[in-house]
Amino acid sequence: MAVNRDKPDRWKVDIAQSVDLYNDWFMHFAPQAFRDTRIQTTQQVEDALAQTGNLQDLRPELLAAHPTVLPILRMATCPPIARDRLIGLSKASPTLVRTMEGEGRLPRRMPEALIYAELEKVIRIIRTMIDPDIFIWLNRSTPLLEEELHRAATVVADRLCGAVADPIIRNAQERRQLSLIASWLEQRGYRLLPPTERVTFNALLPGTFSFRLNVPVTLEGGVQQVNIPVDVAIMPKTAALGDFPLFIEAKSAGDFTNVNKRRKEEAVKMAQLRSTYGSRVNFILFLCGYFDTGYLGYEAAEGIDWVWEHRIDDLALFGV
């Protein structure tokens, strides 16, 4: 039974209410989420500066021992250098740079001598482009002051957070959405399984739910099997043996453009689930923000239903 996808006459009203809800959250809570992340990042920058002798001891050995320092060094230059721009300027190994930034480690199969040679290329560019207006102690003989260090770390942290502002906001919104779903379910007697009680999706007991559960699916061709993450899996209290849980994907968006770029993601996930488990799969979206009629129409055509955050009680219509 469809709940919202078959009622296009309500879509525009729901869209307007959802946009208002997201904007209110953004104005009141997003700045705090960003500030909290900036405080944590400032500490990380200060730690990185300490590891490099406050940028006075930049050596391949140090960068090899602390690969996570590299993104911080990129933001310490004037102008800040994007990752691929650093690769182009330094002519360093793309594999080395991307592994350090993406995984926080060195490539396992790259010889140590080659790693040090490539890191020297990176350091040469960083040294040349260090921002003298931020790291004012580098070209003077007087001692570094504590407030100067903290000020420099804050500036670099701002740059780092600015580069990933959207993920910071998106992660904060996702945590809030999952917390809201948990509160709604717990008020109705459902129990959240703690991480120590991780079970497979088909072993959930009636009246329980879990966050970020992996569900194995078979890819096209029927040979390779992979796990796909599902934000929420809820086993209804009335479930019988063999019933499937309700799968929920929490989605939020701060503009209309990005959702239409990403709308195929949910359709692919639904197709993989149904291809593996058949029509018993019940997969819905939990929406807050900028989801227009184009997005909703696309998801409805793929057989995907949804619950609006501002009408969370619609969850009950899906059997929970």
C-alpha positions in Angstrom: 0.0 0.0 0.0 1.3 3.4 -1.0 1.4 6.2 1.6 2.8 9.3 0.0 4.1 8.4 -3.5 0.5 8.0 -4.9 -0.7 11.4 -3.7 0.9 14.1 -5.9 -1.8 16.5 -5.0 -0.1 16.8 -1.5 3.4 17.0 -2.8 3.7 20.8 -3.2 2.4 21.5 0.3 4.7 18.9 1.8 7.7 20.3 -0.1 7.0 23.8 1.2 6.7 22.6 4.8 9.8 20.4 4.5 11.9 23.4 3.2 10.7 25.5 6.0 11.6 22.8 8.6 15.1 22.4 7.1 15.7 26.1 6.9 14.7 26.6 10.6 17.1 23.8 11.6 19.9 25.2 9.5 19.5 28.7 11.0 19.4 27.5 14.6 21.6 24.4 14.8 23.9 24.2 11.7 26.2 27.0 13.0 26.7 25.2 16.2 27.5 21.9 14.4 30.0 23.8 12.3 31.6 25.5 15.3 31.9 22.2 17.2 33.7 20.7 14.2 35.9 23.7 13.9 37.0 23.4 17.6 37.9 19.7 17.1 39.7 20.5 13.8 41.7 23.4 15.5 43.0 20.9 18.0 44.0 18.5 15.1 45.8 21.4 13.4 47.7 22.3 16.6 48.7 18.6 16.9 49.9 18.5 13.3 51.9 21.7 13.8 53.6 20.2 16.9 54.5 17.1 14.8 56.2 19.3 12.2 58.0 21.6 14.6 55.4 24.3 13.9 56.3 23.9 10.2 60.0 24.4 10.9 60.9 20.7 10.6 59.1 19.5 7.5 60.8 16.3 6.4 59.6 13.2 4.5 60.1 11.0 7.5 57.7 13.1 9.5 55.0 13.1 6.8 55.5 9.4 6.3 54.9 8.8 10.1 51.9 11.1 10.1 50.1 10.9 6.7 47.0 12.6 8.0 49.0 15.9 8.3 49.0 16.3 4.5 45.5 17.9 4.1 46.4 20.3 6.9 49.6 21.3 5.1 47.6 22.0 1.9 45.4 24.4 3.8 48.5 26.1 5.2 49.6 27.6 1.9 48.8 30.8 0.0 46.5 30.2 -1.7 45.2 26.9 -0.2 46.0 24.0 -2.6 43.5 21.4 -3.7 44.6 17.8 -3.6 44.9 17.3 -7.3 46.5 20.7 -7.8 49.2 19.6 -5.3 49.8 16.5 -7.4 50.1 18.6 -10.5 52.4 21.2 -9.0 54.7 18.7 -7.3 54.5 15.9 -9.9 54.4 13.5 -7.0 52.7 10.1 -7.2 48.9 10.5 -7.4 48.6 7.1 -5.7 50.7 8.2 -2.8 48.9 11.5 -2.2 45.4 10.1 -2.6 46.1 7.1 -0.3 47.5 9.4 2.4 44.5 11.7 2.1 41.8 9.2 1.6 42.9 6.4 3.9 45.4 8.1 6.2 48.2 5.7 5.4 51.0 5.1 2.9 50.6 2.8 -0.1 51.5 -0.7 1.1 53.3 -1.8 -2.1 55.4 1.4 -2.7 59.1 1.0 -1.7 60.2 3.2 1.2 62.9 4.9 -0.8 60.4 5.9 -3.5 57.9 7.2 -0.8 60.5 9.5 0.7 61.5 10.7 -2.8 57.9 11.5 -3.7 57.2 13.1 -0.3 60.2 15.4 -0.8 58.5 16.7 -3.9 55.4 17.5 -1.9 57.3 19.2 0.9 59.2 21.3 -1.6 55.9 22.8 -2.9 54.5 23.2 0.7 57.6 25.1 1.8 57.5 27.4 -1.2 53.9 28.3 -0.7 53.5 28.4 3.1 51.3 31.4 3.9 53.5 34.0 5.6 50.6 36.0 6.9 49.4 33.1 9.0 52.7 31.5 10.1 54.3 34.8 11.0 57.0 33.2 13.1 58.8 31.4 10.3 60.8 34.4 9.1 61.8 35.9 12.4 64.2 35.2 15.2 61.8 36.0 18.1 60.1 33.0 19.9 56.7 31.8 18.8 53.8 33.0 21.1 51.0 30.6 22.2 48.3 33.0 20.9 50.0 33.1 17.5 50.0 29.4 17.2 46.3 29.1 18.2 45.4 31.9 15.8 47.2 30.1 12.9 45.6 26.8 13.8 42.1 28.4 13.8 42.6 29.9 10.4 43.7 26.6 8.9 40.8 24.8 10.7 38.4 27.3 9.1 39.8 26.5 5.7 39.5 22.8 6.3 36.0 23.1 7.5 35.0 25.4 4.7 36.2 22.9 2.2 33.9 20.2 3.8 31.1 22.4 5.1 28.4 20.5 3.2 29.4 17.1 4.7 29.6 18.6 8.2 26.1 19.9 7.9 24.8 16.7 6.2 26.3 14.5 9.0 24.8 16.6 11.7 21.4 16.5 10.0 21.6 12.7 9.6 22.4 12.3 13.3 19.4 14.4 14.1 17.1 12.5 11.8 18.2 9.1 13.2 17.7 10.4 16.7 14.2 11.6 15.8 13.3 8.2 14.4 14.7 6.4 17.5 12.6 8.6 19.8 9.5 8.0 17.8 10.0 4.2 17.9 11.0 4.1 21.5 7.9 6.0 22.6 6.0 3.1 20.9 7.9 0.4 22.8 10.6 -0.5 20.2 14.1 -1.3 21.3 17.3 0.0 19.6 19.9 -2.7 19.4 23.2 -1.5 20.7 26.4 -2.1 18.6 27.3 -5.1 20.8 24.1 -6.8 19.6 24.7 -6.5 15.9 22.6 -9.0 14.0 21.8 -9.7 10.4 18.8 -7.9 9.0 16.7 -11.2 8.8 17.5 -12.0 12.5 15.9 -8.9 14.0 13.3 -9.7 16.5 9.9 -8.1 16.4 9.9 -4.8 18.2 13.5 -4.1 17.6 15.4 -1.8 15.3 19.0 -1.1 14.3 21.0 1.7 12.7 23.4 1.4 9.7 22.8 -2.3 9.1 24.6 -4.0 6.2 22.4 -6.0 3.9 24.0 -8.4 1.4 22.8 -8.1 -2.2 23.8 -10.0 -5.3 25.0 -7.8 -8.2 23.8 -8.1 -11.8 25.0 -11.4 -13.2 24.3 -13.2 -9.9 28.0 -13.9 -9.1 29.3 -11.2 -6.9 27.8 -10.4 -3.5 28.3 -7.1 -1.7 26.9 -5.4 1.4 24.9 -2.2 1.1 24.3 0.0 4.1 20.8 0.8 5.3 20.3 3.7 7.7 17.5 2.1 9.7 16.0 -1.4 9.8 12.8 -1.9 11.9 11.2 -5.2 12.6 7.5 -4.5 13.2 6.0 -5.8 16.4 3.5 -7.8 14.4 6.1 -9.4 12.2 5.8 -13.1 11.6 8.7 -15.5 11.0 10.3 -14.8 7.7 8.9 -11.2 7.4 11.3 -8.5 6.2 12.1 -5.4 8.3 11.2 -2.0 7.1 14.3 -0.4 5.6 14.6 3.4 5.8 17.1 5.7 4.1 17.4 9.1 5.9 17.8 11.9 3.4 18.2 15.7 3.9 19.1 18.4 1.4 19.8 22.1 1.5 19.0 22.9 -2.1 17.0 21.4 -5.0 20.0 20.9 -7.4 21.9 18.2 -5.6 18.9 16.0 -4.9 18.2 15.5 -8.6 21.9 14.7 -9.2 21.7 12.0 -6.5 18.1 10.6 -7.0 19.3 7.5 -8.8 21.2 6.3 -5.7 18.0 5.3 -4.0 16.6 3.7 -7.1 19.8 1.6 -7.6 19.6 0.5 -3.9 16.0 -0.5 -4.3 16.7 -2.4 -7.5 19.5 -4.3 -5.8 17.3 -5.2 -2.8 14.4 -6.4 -5.0 16.6 -8.3 -7.4 18.0 -10.2 -4.4 15.0 -10.6 -2.2 12.0 -10.0 -4.4 8.9 -8.0 -3.7 8.9 -8.6 0.0 11.4 -5.8 0.4 9.9 -2.7 2.0 12.3 0.3 1.4 11.3 3.9 2.1 12.9 7.3 2.4 12.8 9.7 5.4 12.9 13.2 3.9 13.7 16.6 5.2 14.6 19.6 3.1 14.6 20.5 -0.6 13.0 17.6 -2.5 11.0 18.9 -5.4 8.3 17.3 -7.6 10.9 16.1 -10.1 12.7 14.1 -7.4 9.5 12.8 -5.9 8.1 11.7 -9.2 11.3 9.9 -10.1 11.3 7.9 -6.8 7.6 7.2 -7.1 8.1 5.8 -10.6 10.7 3.5 -9.1 8.2 2.2 -6.6 9.9 4.0 -3.7 7.6 5.6 -1.0 8.6 8.1 1.7 7.8 9.7 5.0 8.3 13.4 5.5 10.0 14.4 8.8 7.3 17.0 9.5 4.8 14.1 9.3 6.8 11.4 11.0 3.6 9.7 12.3 3.2 8.4 8.8 5.7 5.7 9.8 2.8 4.0 11.5 1.1 3.5 8.1 4.1 1.3 7.1 3.2 -1.2 9.8 5.4 0.1 12.7 
